[in-house]
Amino acid sequence: MAKSGMELFKKQEAEQATLMNALSPFPRSFPPEILDTAIEFLLLDEPPSAWTSKDDNPYLQTTTIRLVCRTWNSLVLSRPVFWTRLFFKLEAHEEKWLEPQTRNGKLRMSRCGDHGLQLYISGDVTMVDWGEQSVKSFISFIKQSSDRWTSLNIWGSSYASFFALILADSNGVRTQWGSLHTLNVADSSLIEEDDLILPSSCFPLLQAIELNLGWSDAVLSYNLPWSQLTQLSFQGRTDELDEHLTTLSQCINLESLTLTSEEHHEIDSTPGDKVVVPSLRSFKLIAADCSQSLLTNVLPRLILPRLQSLEFVERFSSGSDTPLHALCQIVDGSRCELQDLQVRLLERGSPHQERALGALLQRTRHTLRTLVVEGVGLTGKFLEDFKPERLEDFIFQESLLDAEPDSSLARWLRNQMQKEDWNGRCGMKVKATFGSKGRSLLG
């Protein structure tokens, strides 16, 4: 038996080796549209770090899809759109890396046809010599192609000098970024002294901005093409948000907003005027602190009349001070028809949180279609008086180890199941799990 098993294993190994060099590893060729979908899926996925270290030099990893077979490899090589994502790694004291990377970038660009380009840069450039010839050539390569970049993505430290160099020349003449749609920067400040200025005349198509910057950056004080934006994600101190919150009223086309509220020292201030964001449909709040400035001077000032989706992530609980109360005020003041609500409490819940969540559910019971609640130590009491009229999907995740369902939750689910339409066309989909093993309440 063992021998036959080993023979079978060797046979499978031989077959696999044959497939690696086959024209196609499948009995029948895929239709062209299926191959197109597979490659497009790869292109739309967030790219991994394309550069790795080998013998103190970076090298470009081969994309997995090119290793499937010769046919797929040839298809990839012949498709200009596949070569539109360009990866570069900058590291302090490793300026020599840039020369081969720049050559590779020019080669890839020559295969792109007329497609827009996506620029990805990572690394720590704290001690980069910006006067080094290889660095200057790299900067020139980026600026000469500025009208072709559709997205600019930067991850790393100390990129303020780099950003200043690609935005303008030594005489202050600004570079034109006529195709740039998305700006995504993380772990680095973009300015050293002056405010950041991205005028609409140089960025006519810029619509999506994600800035995960240092804690001292006052993003809402930047001179950005606010009226063009449809997506905005950033983090900020709550006192800075309080001071510059009216900037959001310029975002007349903004549809999606993600705000991460950072810790800061409390200051005395009075609430300012209401801020209307007329087109906003999706709002995500990540609360890293529950300062009075956030609860009284920021959130209650927001008027979001078209809001449909609300997501709240609370990183820690601080007694009765929870932004859920302020989110209730937003829903009340906006008179919006909220359809999707997601609440994630990353530390052990409190009765105050559950009462605030229950109040929020009461305000949305006529319109809510999707409800997702995840937390630690939740009792389910927030559901006691919740009688949804349109709810279609309900997900409850209790993360506490060895947690057992509370009677409040079980009773609410039982009442929902007894509704006449539970198994009908408008029946509600339910998923309720408990503990690390994901035990289901419904079996």
FENURFEN-V341393 format. One line per field, one symbol per residue. ss: DSSP state (H for helix, E for strand, - for the rest). burial: b if it has 16 or more other ideal C-beta (glycine too) atoms within 10 Angstrom, else e. Layout:
ss->???
burial->???
This chain:
ss->-HHHHHHHHHHHHHHHHHHH-----------HHHHHHHHHHHHH------EEEE--EEEE---HHHH--HHHHHHHHH-HHHH-EEEEE------HHHHHHHHHHHHHHH------EEEEEEEE--------HHHHHHHHHHHH----EEEEEEEEE--HHHHHHHHE-----E-------EEEEE----------E----------EEEEE------HHH-E--HHH--EEEEEEEHHHHHHHHHHHHH-----EEEEEEE------------EE-----EEEEEE----HHHHHHHHHHEE-----EEEEEE--------HHHHHHHHHHHH-----EEEEEEEEE--HHHHHHHHHHHHHH-----EEEEEEE----HHH---------EEEEEE--------HHHHHHHHHHH-----------EEEEEE----EE---
burial->eeeeeeeeeeeeeeeeeeeeeeeebeeeeeeeeebeeebeeeeeeeeeebbeeeeeebeeeebebeebbebbeebbeebeebbbbbbbbbbeebbebbeebbebbeebbeebeebbbbbbbbbbbeebeeeeebbeebbebbbebbebbbbbbbbbebbbebbbbbbeeeeeeebebebbbbbbbeebbbbeeeebebeeebbeebbbbebbbeeebbbbebebbbebbbbbbbbbbbbbbbbbbebbebbebbbbbbbbbbebeeeeeeeeeebbbeebbbbbbbbbbbbebbbbbbbbbbbbeebbbbbbbbeebeeeebbbbbbbbbbeebebebbbbbbbbbeebbebbbbbbbbbbebbeebbbbbbbbbbbbbbbbbeebebeebeebebbbbeeebebbebbeebbeebeeeeeeeeeeebebebbbeeeeeebee
